[in-house]
Amino acid sequence: MYLNGLSGLPVVDELDHVVGIVTEQDLVKMEEPVHIPKILGILGSFVYLDNPANGDEIEKQLEVLTATKVQGVMTTPVITAGPDDSIETLAEIFLHKKANPVPVIENNKLAGIVSRADIVKLIAGDKEIAKQEWGLVKKQ
């Protein structure tokens, strides 16, 4: 998400029905923080700057992190919009329902996704976004 400038990703089933969404906020509030001790490399050796009391604690924490499934992180139910919804409707969703991004559903399937950043770009006059219908980011 970070590398592609995305604030969230919809989760779909095999029929393209939206079943959840994973947002930056979902990832930040994960219950299992990983503590990686600070180390310093000296003459080809590693010196721990804080003492890892349990030698395999880092490995345990990384196993927990990598074993996390999307289903355990995603938000449900998902607040969605339709392709004909207005910018004002989206603004209400962003402000009052605290949803960002918002999947766009057409014929019960994911058609795209729109975020607050898309609306800001549209208002600011981003020509590429302005050419699209109210900033809908089409599914590729």
N, CA, C and O atoms as a GROMACS GRO file, in nm:
protein
  560
    1MET      N    1   0.084  -0.118   0.000
    1MET     CA    2   0.000   0.000   0.000
    1MET      C    3   0.088   0.125   0.000
    1MET      O    4   0.066   0.218  -0.077
    2TYR      N    5   0.187   0.124   0.087
    2TYR     CA    6   0.276   0.240   0.098
    2TYR      C    7   0.347   0.269  -0.034
    2TYR      O    8   0.350   0.383  -0.080
    3LEU      N    9   0.403   0.166  -0.095
    3LEU     CA   10   0.481   0.184  -0.217
    3LEU      C   11   0.397   0.234  -0.334
    3LEU      O   12   0.450   0.296  -0.427
    4ASN      N   13   0.265   0.209  -0.330
    4ASN     CA   14   0.178   0.252  -0.439
    4ASN      C   15   0.089   0.369  -0.402
    4ASN      O   16  -0.002   0.405  -0.478
    5GLY      N   17   0.113   0.430  -0.287
    5GLY     CA   18   0.036   0.547  -0.246
    5GLY      C   19  -0.110   0.518  -0.220
    5GLY      O   20  -0.196   0.602  -0.248
    6LEU      N   21  -0.140   0.400  -0.167
    6LEU     CA   22  -0.278   0.361  -0.142
    6LEU      C   23  -0.308   0.367   0.008
    6LEU      O   24  -0.226   0.327   0.090
    7SER      N   25  -0.426   0.416   0.043
    7SER     CA   26  -0.464   0.424   0.183
    7SER      C   27  -0.543   0.302   0.227
    7SER      O   28  -0.570   0.285   0.346
    8GLY      N   29  -0.580   0.217   0.133
    8GLY     CA   30  -0.653   0.096   0.168
    8GLY      C   31  -0.679   0.011   0.045
    8GLY      O   32  -0.670   0.057  -0.069
    9LEU      N   33  -0.712  -0.115   0.071
    9LEU     CA   34  -0.739  -0.209  -0.037
    9LEU      C   35  -0.866  -0.286  -0.007
    9LEU      O   36  -0.882  -0.338   0.104
   10PRO      N   37  -0.958  -0.295  -0.103
   10PRO     CA   38  -1.078  -0.376  -0.081
   10PRO      C   39  -1.041  -0.525  -0.087
   10PRO      O   40  -0.950  -0.565  -0.159
   11VAL      N   41  -1.114  -0.604  -0.010
   11VAL     CA   42  -1.097  -0.750  -0.012
   11VAL      C   43  -1.220  -0.806  -0.082
   11VAL      O   44  -1.333  -0.779  -0.041
   12VAL      N   45  -1.197  -0.884  -0.187
   12VAL     CA   46  -1.309  -0.938  -0.265
   12VAL      C   47  -1.305  -1.091  -0.262
   12VAL      O   48  -1.200  -1.152  -0.242
   13ASP      N   49  -1.422  -1.149  -0.282
   13ASP     CA   50  -1.429  -1.294  -0.294
   13ASP      C   51  -1.411  -1.333  -0.440
   13ASP      O   52  -1.382  -1.248  -0.524
   14GLU      N   53  -1.427  -1.461  -0.470
   14GLU     CA   54  -1.403  -1.509  -0.607
   14GLU      C   55  -1.502  -1.452  -0.709
   14GLU      O   56  -1.477  -1.461  -0.830
   15LEU      N   57  -1.613  -1.392  -0.664
   15LEU     CA   58  -1.712  -1.332  -0.754
   15LEU      C   59  -1.699  -1.179  -0.762
   15LEU      O   60  -1.787  -1.112  -0.817
   16ASP      N   61  -1.590  -1.125  -0.709
   16ASP     CA   62  -1.566  -0.980  -0.706
   16ASP      C   63  -1.662  -0.905  -0.613
   16ASP      O   64  -1.680  -0.784  -0.630
   17HIS      N   65  -1.723  -0.974  -0.518
   17HIS     CA   66  -1.805  -0.908  -0.417
   17HIS      C   67  -1.713  -0.859  -0.306
   17HIS      O   68  -1.627  -0.933  -0.259
   18VAL      N   69  -1.731  -0.736  -0.264
   18VAL     CA   70  -1.647  -0.680  -0.158
   18VAL      C   71  -1.690  -0.742  -0.024
   18VAL      O   72  -1.806  -0.732   0.016
   19VAL      N   73  -1.594  -0.805   0.044
   19VAL     CA   74  -1.624  -0.870   0.173
   19VAL      C   75  -1.554  -0.801   0.289
   19VAL      O   76  -1.580  -0.833   0.405
   20GLY      N   77  -1.466  -0.707   0.259
   20GLY     CA   78  -1.394  -0.634   0.364
   20GLY      C   79  -1.304  -0.530   0.300
   20GLY      O   80  -1.299  -0.515   0.178
   21ILE      N   81  -1.233  -0.457   0.387
   21ILE     CA   82  -1.135  -0.360   0.340
   21ILE      C   83  -1.022  -0.355   0.441
   21ILE      O   84  -1.045  -0.360   0.562
   22VAL      N   85  -0.899  -0.346   0.393
   22VAL     CA   86  -0.782  -0.329   0.478
   22VAL      C   87  -0.730  -0.188   0.454
   22VAL      O   88  -0.694  -0.152   0.342
   23THR      N   89  -0.726  -0.108   0.561
   23THR     CA   90  -0.682   0.030   0.551
   23THR      C   91  -0.553   0.050   0.631
   23THR      O   92  -0.512  -0.036   0.708
   24GLU      N   93  -0.492   0.166   0.611
   24GLU     CA   94  -0.374   0.201   0.690
   24GLU      C   95  -0.407   0.192   0.839
   24GLU      O   96  -0.326   0.143   0.918
   25GLN      N   97  -0.523   0.239   0.877
   25GLN     CA   98  -0.564   0.237   1.016
   25GLN      C   99  -0.572   0.093   1.069
   25GLN      O  100  -0.533   0.068   1.183
   26ASP      N  101  -0.622   0.000   0.989
   26ASP     CA  102  -0.629  -0.140   1.030
   26ASP      C  103  -0.490  -0.194   1.060
   26ASP      O  104  -0.471  -0.268   1.157
   27LEU      N  105  -0.394  -0.160   0.977
   27LEU     CA  106  -0.258  -0.210   0.996
   27LEU      C  107  -0.191  -0.146   1.116
   27LEU      O  108  -0.117  -0.213   1.189
   28VAL      N  109  -0.216  -0.017   1.138
   28VAL     CA  110  -0.156   0.052   1.251
   28VAL      C  111  -0.207  -0.003   1.384
   28VAL      O  112  -0.131  -0.009   1.481
   29LYS      N  113  -0.332  -0.043   1.389
   29LYS     CA  114  -0.388  -0.088   1.516
   29LYS      C  115  -0.376  -0.239   1.538
   29LYS      O  116  -0.441  -0.293   1.627
   30MET      N  117  -0.293  -0.307   1.458
   30MET     CA  118  -0.270  -0.449   1.482
   30MET      C  119  -0.219  -0.467   1.625
   30MET      O  120  -0.138  -0.387   1.672
   31GLU      N  121  -0.266  -0.569   1.692
   31GLU     CA  122  -0.237  -0.588   1.833
   31GLU      C  123  -0.096  -0.637   1.862
   31GLU      O  124  -0.049  -0.621   1.975
   32GLU      N  125  -0.027  -0.694   1.768
   32GLU     CA  126   0.103  -0.754   1.794
   32GLU      C  127   0.216  -0.668   1.739
   32GLU      O  128   0.261  -0.690   1.626
   33PRO      N  129   0.264  -0.569   1.817
   33PRO     CA  130   0.376  -0.490   1.767
   33PRO      C  131   0.503  -0.575   1.767
   33PRO      O  132   0.524  -0.658   1.856
   34VAL      N  133   0.585  -0.553   1.668
   34VAL     CA  134   0.711  -0.626   1.658
   34VAL      C  135   0.822  -0.537   1.711
   34VAL      O  136   0.838  -0.423   1.666
   35HIS      N  137   0.898  -0.590   1.807
   35HIS     CA  138   1.013  -0.517   1.861
   35HIS      C  139   1.139  -0.579   1.803
   35HIS      O  140   1.171  -0.695   1.832
   36ILE      N  141   1.210  -0.504   1.724
   36ILE     CA  142   1.335  -0.552   1.667
   36ILE      C  143   1.447  -0.478   1.739
   36ILE      O  144   1.455  -0.356   1.733
   37PRO      N  145   1.534  -0.553   1.809
   37PRO     CA  146   1.640  -0.486   1.884
   37PRO      C  147   1.736  -0.413   1.792
   37PRO      O  148   1.761  -0.456   1.679
   38LYS      N  149   1.788  -0.302   1.841
   38LYS     CA  150   1.886  -0.226   1.765
   38LYS      C  151   2.019  -0.300   1.774
   38LYS      O  152   2.059  -0.344   1.881
   39ILE      N  153   2.087  -0.312   1.659
   39ILE     CA  154   2.216  -0.379   1.658
   39ILE      C  155   2.319  -0.292   1.590
   39ILE      O  156   2.286  -0.204   1.510
   40LEU      N  157   2.443  -0.316   1.622
   40LEU     CA  158   2.553  -0.241   1.566
   40LEU      C  159   2.654  -0.342   1.513
   40LEU      O  160   2.696  -0.432   1.585
   41GLY      N  161   2.694  -0.327   1.388
   41GLY     CA  162   2.793  -0.417   1.330
   41GLY      C  163   2.933  -0.365   1.354
   41GLY      O  164   2.967  -0.253   1.314
   42ILE      N  165   3.014  -0.446   1.419
   42ILE     CA  166   3.154  -0.408   1.447
   42ILE      C  167   3.244  -0.524   1.405
   42ILE      O  168   3.230  -0.635   1.457
   43LEU      N  169   3.335  -0.500   1.312
   43LEU     CA  170   3.432  -0.600   1.267
   43LEU      C  171   3.366  -0.732   1.229
   43LEU      O  172   3.415  -0.839   1.266
   44GLY      N  173   3.257  -0.724   1.158
   44GLY     CA  174   3.189  -0.845   1.113
   44GLY      C  175   3.104  -0.913   1.218
   44GLY      O  176   3.047  -1.019   1.191
   45SER      N  177   3.092  -0.856   1.337
   45SER     CA  178   3.009  -0.912   1.445
   45SER      C  179   2.893  -0.817   1.471
   45SER      O  180   2.896  -0.700   1.432
   46PHE      N  181   2.790  -0.870   1.537
   46PHE     CA  182   2.676  -0.788   1.574
   46PHE      C  183   2.674  -0.769   1.725
   46PHE      O  184   2.686  -0.865   1.800
   47VAL      N  185   2.658  -0.644   1.767
   47VAL     CA  186   2.646  -0.612   1.909
   47VAL      C  187   2.504  -0.560   1.931
   47VAL      O  188   2.464  -0.462   1.869
   48TYR      N  189   2.428  -0.626   2.019
   48TYR     CA  190   2.293  -0.581   2.049
   48TYR      C  191   2.298  -0.459   2.140
   48TYR      O  192   2.363  -0.462   2.245
   49LEU      N  193   2.228  -0.351   2.100
   49LEU     CA  194   2.224  -0.230   2.180
   49LEU      C  195   2.120  -0.239   2.290
   49LEU      O  196   2.127  -0.165   2.388
   50ASP      N  197   2.022  -0.328   2.275
   50ASP     CA  198   1.932  -0.360   2.385
   50ASP      C  199   1.931  -0.512   2.394
   50ASP      O  200   1.945  -0.581   2.293
   51ASN      N  201   1.915  -0.563   2.512
   51ASN     CA  202   1.932  -0.705   2.537
   51ASN      C  203   1.806  -0.784   2.503
   51ASN      O  204   1.705  -0.768   2.571
   52PRO      N  205   1.810  -0.868   2.398
   52PRO     CA  206   1.694  -0.953   2.372
   52PRO      C  207   1.691  -1.066   2.474
   52PRO      O  208   1.759  -1.167   2.457
   53ALA      N  209   1.611  -1.049   2.578
   53ALA     CA  210   1.608  -1.144   2.690
   53ALA      C  211   1.583  -1.287   2.644
   53ALA      O  212   1.649  -1.380   2.690
   54ASN      N  213   1.489  -1.303   2.554
   54ASN     CA  214   1.464  -1.437   2.499
   54ASN      C  215   1.526  -1.439   2.361
   54ASN      O  216   1.485  -1.364   2.273
   55GLY      N  217   1.624  -1.524   2.341
   55GLY     CA  218   1.698  -1.528   2.217
   55GLY      C  219   1.611  -1.545   2.094
   55GLY      O  220   1.646  -1.495   1.987
   56ASP      N  221   1.498  -1.613   2.105
   56ASP     CA  222   1.414  -1.636   1.989
   56ASP      C  223   1.289  -1.546   1.987
   56ASP      O  224   1.195  -1.573   1.912
   57GLU      N  225   1.288  -1.442   2.068
   57GLU     CA  226   1.171  -1.353   2.077
   57GLU      C  227   1.143  -1.284   1.944
   57GLU      O  228   1.027  -1.274   1.903
   58ILE      N  229   1.246  -1.237   1.876
   58ILE     CA  230   1.228  -1.169   1.748
   58ILE      C  231   1.167  -1.266   1.648
   58ILE      O  232   1.073  -1.232   1.576
   59GLU      N  233   1.220  -1.387   1.644
   59GLU     CA  234   1.168  -1.488   1.551
   59GLU      C  235   1.021  -1.517   1.579
   59GLU      O  236   0.941  -1.530   1.486
   60LYS      N  237   0.985  -1.527   1.707
   60LYS     CA  238   0.845  -1.552   1.745
   60LYS      C  239   0.755  -1.438   1.696
   60LYS      O  240   0.648  -1.462   1.641
   61GLN      N  241   0.800  -1.314   1.717
   61GLN     CA  242   0.720  -1.199   1.677
   61GLN      C  243   0.706  -1.192   1.526
   61GLN      O  244   0.599  -1.159   1.475
   62LEU      N  245   0.812  -1.221   1.453
   62LEU     CA  246   0.804  -1.221   1.307
   62LEU      C  247   0.713  -1.332   1.256
   62LEU      O  248   0.643  -1.313   1.156
   63GLU      N  249   0.711  -1.446   1.323
   63GLU     CA  250   0.620  -1.554   1.286
   63GLU      C  251   0.476  -1.511   1.304
   63GLU      O  252   0.391  -1.540   1.220
   64VAL      N  253   0.446  -1.441   1.415
   64VAL     CA  254   0.311  -1.391   1.439
   64VAL      C  255   0.271  -1.293   1.330
   64VAL      O  256   0.160  -1.299   1.276
   65LEU      N  257   0.362  -1.202   1.297
   65LEU     CA  258   0.334  -1.100   1.196
   65LEU      C  259   0.309  -1.163   1.059
   65LEU      O  260   0.214  -1.126   0.990
   66THR      N  261   0.394  -1.257   1.019
   66THR     CA  262   0.378  -1.317   0.887
   66THR      C  263   0.263  -1.416   0.880
   66THR      O  264   0.218  -1.450   0.771
   67ALA      N  265   0.216  -1.463   0.995
   67ALA     CA  266   0.104  -1.557   0.996
   67ALA      C  267  -0.031  -1.485   0.997
   67ALA      O  268  -0.135  -1.549   0.987
   68THR      N  269  -0.030  -1.352   1.010
   68THR     CA  270  -0.154  -1.276   1.014
   68THR      C  271  -0.223  -1.284   0.879
   68THR      O  272  -0.162  -1.259   0.775
   69LYS      N  273  -0.349  -1.318   0.881
   69LYS     CA  274  -0.429  -1.329   0.758
   69LYS      C  275  -0.509  -1.201   0.738
   69LYS      O  276  -0.542  -1.131   0.834
   70VAL      N  277  -0.541  -1.172   0.613
   70VAL     CA  278  -0.619  -1.053   0.578
   70VAL      C  279  -0.750  -1.052   0.656
   70VAL      O  280  -0.794  -0.947   0.704
   71GLN      N  281  -0.813  -1.167   0.670
   71GLN     CA  282  -0.941  -1.176   0.739
   71GLN      C  283  -0.931  -1.127   0.884
   71GLN      O  284  -1.027  -1.074   0.939
   72GLY      N  285  -0.815  -1.143   0.945
   72GLY     CA  286  -0.797  -1.099   1.082
   72GLY      C  287  -0.769  -0.952   1.097
   72GLY      O  288  -0.771  -0.899   1.208
   73VAL      N  289  -0.744  -0.883   0.986
   73VAL     CA  290  -0.709  -0.741   0.989
   73VAL      C  291  -0.818  -0.654   0.927
   73VAL      O  292  -0.837  -0.539   0.968
   74MET      N  293  -0.888  -0.708   0.828
   74MET     CA  294  -0.982  -0.627   0.749
   74MET      C  295  -1.102  -0.578   0.832
   74MET      O  296  -1.141  -0.639   0.932
   75THR      N  297  -1.157  -0.467   0.787
   75THR     CA  298  -1.276  -0.408   0.847
   75THR      C  299  -1.399  -0.458   0.772
   75THR      O  300  -1.402  -0.460   0.649
   76THR      N  301  -1.499  -0.499   0.849
   76THR     CA  302  -1.630  -0.537   0.794
   76THR      C  303  -1.736  -0.480   0.886
   76THR      O  304  -1.709  -0.467   1.005
   77PRO      N  305  -1.852  -0.447   0.841
   77PRO     CA  306  -1.892  -0.436   0.701
   77PRO      C  307  -1.825  -0.315   0.636
   77PRO      O  308  -1.773  -0.226   0.704
   78VAL      N  309  -1.826  -0.312   0.505
   78VAL     CA  310  -1.758  -0.208   0.428
   78VAL      C  311  -1.858  -0.101   0.388
   78VAL      O  312  -1.968  -0.131   0.340
   79ILE      N  313  -1.819   0.024   0.409
   79ILE     CA  314  -1.900   0.137   0.361
   79ILE      C  315  -1.864   0.157   0.215
   79ILE      O  316  -1.746   0.173   0.181
   80THR      N  317  -1.964   0.157   0.128
   80THR     CA  318  -1.939   0.165  -0.016
   80THR      C  319  -2.015   0.282  -0.078
   80THR      O  320  -2.099   0.345  -0.015
   81ALA      N  321  -1.982   0.309  -0.203
   81ALA     CA  322  -2.052   0.411  -0.282
   81ALA      C  323  -2.088   0.348  -0.416
   81ALA      O  324  -2.038   0.242  -0.453
   82GLY      N  325  -2.175   0.417  -0.488
   82GLY     CA  326  -2.212   0.373  -0.622
   82GLY      C  327  -2.150   0.464  -0.726
   82GLY      O  328  -2.110   0.575  -0.692
   83PRO      N  329  -2.141   0.421  -0.850
   83PRO     CA  330  -2.078   0.502  -0.954
   83PRO      C  331  -2.151   0.633  -0.982
   83PRO      O  332  -2.091   0.725  -1.038
   84ASP      N  333  -2.276   0.643  -0.946
   84ASP     CA  334  -2.352   0.766  -0.971
   84ASP      C  335  -2.360   0.857  -0.849
   84ASP      O  336  -2.424   0.963  -0.856
   85ASP      N  337  -2.297   0.819  -0.739
   85ASP     CA  338  -2.299   0.904  -0.619
   85ASP      C  339  -2.224   1.034  -0.646
   85ASP      O  340  -2.130   1.037  -0.726
   86SER      N  341  -2.264   1.140  -0.580
   86SER     CA  342  -2.202   1.271  -0.600
   86SER      C  343  -2.079   1.287  -0.511
   86SER      O  344  -2.055   1.210  -0.418
   87ILE      N  345  -2.002   1.389  -0.543
   87ILE     CA  346  -1.886   1.423  -0.460
   87ILE      C  347  -1.933   1.460  -0.320
   87ILE      O  348  -1.866   1.428  -0.222
   88GLU      N  349  -2.047   1.525  -0.310
   88GLU     CA  350  -2.101   1.562  -0.180
   88GLU      C  351  -2.132   1.438  -0.096
   88GLU      O  352  -2.106   1.436   0.024
   89THR      N  353  -2.186   1.335  -0.159
   89THR     CA  354  -2.214   1.209  -0.088
   89THR      C  355  -2.084   1.148  -0.038
   89THR      O  356  -2.077   1.102   0.076
   90LEU      N  357  -1.983   1.148  -0.122
   90LEU     CA  358  -1.852   1.094  -0.080
   90LEU      C  359  -1.793   1.176   0.034
   90LEU      O  360  -1.738   1.120   0.128
   91ALA      N  361  -1.804   1.307   0.026
   91ALA     CA  362  -1.753   1.393   0.133
   91ALA      C  363  -1.821   1.361   0.266
   91ALA      O  364  -1.756   1.358   0.370
   92GLU      N  365  -1.951   1.336   0.262
   92GLU     CA  366  -2.025   1.298   0.383
   92GLU      C  367  -1.973   1.165   0.439
   92GLU      O  368  -1.958   1.150   0.560
   93ILE      N  369  -1.946   1.071   0.350
   93ILE     CA  370  -1.893   0.941   0.394
   93ILE      C  371  -1.756   0.960   0.458
   93ILE      O  372  -1.730   0.905   0.565
   94PHE      N  373  -1.669   1.036   0.394
   94PHE     CA  374  -1.535   1.060   0.448
   94PHE      C  375  -1.540   1.130   0.583
   94PHE      O  376  -1.468   1.093   0.676
   95LEU      N  377  -1.626   1.231   0.593
   95LEU     CA  378  -1.630   1.311   0.716
   95LEU      C  379  -1.706   1.244   0.830
   95LEU      O  380  -1.658   1.241   0.943
   96HIS      N  381  -1.823   1.192   0.802
   96HIS     CA  382  -1.910   1.146   0.909
   96HIS      C  383  -1.900   0.997   0.939
   96HIS      O  384  -1.927   0.954   1.051
   97LYS      N  385  -1.863   0.920   0.840
   97LYS     CA  386  -1.851   0.776   0.863
   97LYS      C  387  -1.705   0.733   0.879
   97LYS      O  388  -1.676   0.616   0.903
   98LYS      N  389  -1.614   0.828   0.865
   98LYS     CA  390  -1.471   0.805   0.883
   98LYS      C  391  -1.418   0.690   0.798
   98LYS      O  392  -1.329   0.616   0.841
   99ALA      N  393  -1.470   0.675   0.678
   99ALA     CA  394  -1.425   0.570   0.588
   99ALA      C  395  -1.330   0.630   0.485
   99ALA      O  396  -1.357   0.736   0.428
  100ASN      N  397  -1.218   0.563   0.462
  100ASN     CA  398  -1.123   0.605   0.359
  100ASN      C  399  -1.025   0.491   0.336
  100ASN      O  400  -0.956   0.448   0.429
  101PRO      N  401  -1.019   0.442   0.215
  101PRO     CA  402  -1.093   0.476   0.094
  101PRO      C  403  -1.230   0.408   0.094
  101PRO      O  404  -1.264   0.332   0.184
  102VAL      N  405  -1.307   0.438  -0.010
  102VAL     CA  406  -1.443   0.384  -0.023
  102VAL      C  407  -1.452   0.305  -0.155
  102VAL      O  408  -1.436   0.362  -0.263
  103PRO      N  409  -1.478   0.174  -0.146
  103PRO     CA  410  -1.498   0.097  -0.267
  103PRO      C  411  -1.624   0.141  -0.340
  103PRO      O  412  -1.724   0.176  -0.278
  104VAL      N  413  -1.617   0.139  -0.472
  104VAL     CA  414  -1.732   0.173  -0.556
  104VAL      C  415  -1.788   0.042  -0.610
  104VAL      O  416  -1.717  -0.037  -0.672
  105ILE      N  417  -1.918   0.021  -0.585
  105ILE     CA  418  -1.985  -0.104  -0.621
  105ILE      C  419  -2.083  -0.077  -0.735
  105ILE      O  420  -2.163   0.016  -0.730
  106GLU      N  421  -2.075  -0.162  -0.837
  106GLU     CA  422  -2.170  -0.155  -0.948
  106GLU      C  423  -2.213  -0.298  -0.980
  106GLU      O  424  -2.129  -0.386  -1.000
  107ASN      N  425  -2.343  -0.320  -0.985
  107ASN     CA  426  -2.398  -0.454  -1.009
  107ASN      C  427  -2.344  -0.556  -0.908
  107ASN      O  428  -2.310  -0.669  -0.944
  108ASN      N  429  -2.337  -0.514  -0.781
  108ASN     CA  430  -2.290  -0.597  -0.670
  108ASN      C  431  -2.144  -0.641  -0.682
  108ASN      O  432  -2.102  -0.734  -0.613
  109LYS      N  433  -2.066  -0.575  -0.767
  109LYS     CA  434  -1.926  -0.609  -0.784
  109LYS      C  435  -1.839  -0.485  -0.769
  109LYS      O  436  -1.885  -0.372  -0.789
  110LEU      N  437  -1.713  -0.507  -0.734
  110LEU     CA  438  -1.618  -0.397  -0.722
  110LEU      C  439  -1.594  -0.335  -0.859
  110LEU      O  440  -1.554  -0.404  -0.953
  111ALA      N  441  -1.618  -0.204  -0.868
  111ALA     CA  442  -1.597  -0.132  -0.994
  111ALA      C  443  -1.476  -0.039  -0.983
  111ALA      O  444  -1.417  -0.002  -1.085
  112GLY      N  445  -1.439  -0.001  -0.860
  112GLY     CA  446  -1.327   0.090  -0.840
  112GLY      C  447  -1.318   0.127  -0.694
  112GLY      O  448  -1.383   0.067  -0.608
  113ILE      N  449  -1.237   0.227  -0.666
  113ILE     CA  450  -1.221   0.274  -0.529
  113ILE      C  451  -1.186   0.422  -0.534
  113ILE      O  452  -1.115   0.466  -0.625
  114VAL      N  453  -1.234   0.498  -0.439
  114VAL     CA  454  -1.207   0.642  -0.435
  114VAL      C  455  -1.163   0.678  -0.293
  114VAL      O  456  -1.215   0.624  -0.195
  115SER      N  457  -1.066   0.769  -0.285
  115SER     CA  458  -1.015   0.809  -0.155
  115SER      C  459  -1.028   0.960  -0.138
  115SER      O  460  -1.059   1.033  -0.232
  116ARG      N  461  -1.002   1.005  -0.016
  116ARG     CA  462  -1.003   1.150   0.010
  116ARG      C  463  -0.902   1.219  -0.080
  116ARG      O  464  -0.927   1.330  -0.128
  117ALA      N  465  -0.788   1.155  -0.104
  117ALA     CA  466  -0.685   1.215  -0.188
  117ALA      C  467  -0.736   1.239  -0.330
  117ALA      O  468  -0.699   1.338  -0.393
  118ASP      N  469  -0.821   1.149  -0.381
  118ASP     CA  470  -0.878   1.168  -0.515
  118ASP      C  471  -0.964   1.294  -0.519
  118ASP      O  472  -0.959   1.370  -0.615
  119ILE      N  473  -1.042   1.316  -0.415
  119ILE     CA  474  -1.128   1.435  -0.408
  119ILE      C  475  -1.043   1.561  -0.396
  119ILE      O  476  -1.072   1.661  -0.461
  120VAL      N  477  -0.939   1.556  -0.315
  120VAL     CA  478  -0.850   1.672  -0.300
  120VAL      C  479  -0.784   1.705  -0.433
  120VAL      O  480  -0.775   1.822  -0.471
  121LYS      N  481  -0.738   1.602  -0.506
  121LYS     CA  482  -0.677   1.625  -0.638
  121LYS      C  483  -0.777   1.687  -0.735
  121LYS      O  484  -0.742   1.776  -0.812
  122LEU      N  485  -0.900   1.639  -0.729
  122LEU     CA  486  -1.004   1.692  -0.817
  122LEU      C  487  -1.030   1.839  -0.786
  122LEU      O  488  -1.038   1.923  -0.876
  123ILE      N  489  -1.044   1.870  -0.658
  123ILE     CA  490  -1.069   2.009  -0.617
  123ILE      C  491  -0.951   2.098  -0.652
  123ILE      O  492  -0.968   2.214  -0.691
  124ALA      N  493  -0.829   2.043  -0.639
  124ALA     CA  494  -0.708   2.121  -0.668
  124ALA      C  495  -0.685   2.139  -0.817
  124ALA      O  496  -0.597   2.216  -0.857
  125GLY      N  497  -0.762   2.068  -0.899
  125GLY     CA  498  -0.751   2.086  -1.042
  125GLY      C  499  -0.657   1.991  -1.113
  125GLY      O  500  -0.608   2.022  -1.221
  126ASP      N  501  -0.630   1.875  -1.053
  126ASP     CA  502  -0.545   1.775  -1.118
  126ASP      C  503  -0.614   1.734  -1.248
  126ASP      O  504  -0.722   1.675  -1.244
  127LYS      N  505  -0.554   1.762  -1.361
  127LYS     CA  506  -0.617   1.740  -1.491
  127LYS      C  507  -0.645   1.594  -1.519
  127LYS      O  508  -0.748   1.561  -1.578
  128GLU      N  509  -0.554   1.505  -1.478
  128GLU     CA  510  -0.574   1.363  -1.504
  128GLU      C  511  -0.694   1.310  -1.426
  128GLU      O  512  -0.777   1.237  -1.481
  129ILE      N  513  -0.704   1.347  -1.300
  129ILE     CA  514  -0.818   1.304  -1.218
  129ILE      C  515  -0.946   1.370  -1.267
  129ILE      O  516  -1.051   1.305  -1.272
  130ALA      N  517  -0.940   1.498  -1.304
  130ALA     CA  518  -1.059   1.570  -1.347
  130ALA      C  519  -1.120   1.510  -1.472
  130ALA      O  520  -1.241   1.524  -1.493
  131LYS      N  521  -1.041   1.443  -1.556
  131LYS     CA  522  -1.093   1.381  -1.677
  131LYS      C  523  -1.181   1.260  -1.646
  131LYS      O  524  -1.269   1.225  -1.724
  132GLN      N  525  -1.156   1.198  -1.532
  132GLN     CA  526  -1.234   1.081  -1.494
  132GLN      C  527  -1.365   1.125  -1.430
  132GLN      O  528  -1.377   1.238  -1.383
  133GLU      N  529  -1.463   1.033  -1.428
  133GLU     CA  530  -1.589   1.064  -1.362
  133GLU      C  531  -1.565   1.078  -1.213
  133GLU      O  532  -1.527   0.980  -1.149
  134TRP      N  533  -1.585   1.193  -1.156
  134TRP     CA  534  -1.568   1.233  -1.016
  134TRP      C  535  -1.454   1.162  -0.943
  134TRP      O  536  -1.462   1.139  -0.823
  135GLY      N  537  -1.347   1.128  -1.016
  135GLY     CA  538  -1.227   1.075  -0.953
  135GLY      C  539  -1.232   0.926  -0.925
  135GLY      O  540  -1.150   0.876  -0.848
  136LEU      N  541  -1.325   0.854  -0.984
  136LEU     CA  542  -1.333   0.709  -0.964
  136LEU      C  543  -1.206   0.645  -1.018
  136LEU      O  544  -1.171   0.663  -1.134
  137VAL      N  545  -1.138   0.568  -0.933
  137VAL     CA  546  -1.020   0.495  -0.976
  137VAL      C  547  -1.070   0.359  -1.023
  137VAL      O  548  -1.113   0.277  -0.942
  138LYS      N  549  -1.064   0.336  -1.151
  138LYS     CA  550  -1.117   0.213  -1.210
  138LYS      C  551  -1.032   0.093  -1.172
  138LYS      O  552  -0.909   0.102  -1.162
  139LYS      N  553  -1.099  -0.019  -1.150
  139LYS     CA  554  -1.033  -0.145  -1.123
  139LYS      C  555  -0.957  -0.188  -1.248
  139LYS      O  556  -1.010  -0.179  -1.359
  140GLN      N  557  -0.834  -0.234  -1.231
  140GLN     CA  558  -0.753  -0.275  -1.347
  140GLN      C  559  -0.758  -0.424  -1.366
  140GLN      O  560  -0.696  -0.476  -1.459
   0.00000   0.00000   0.00000
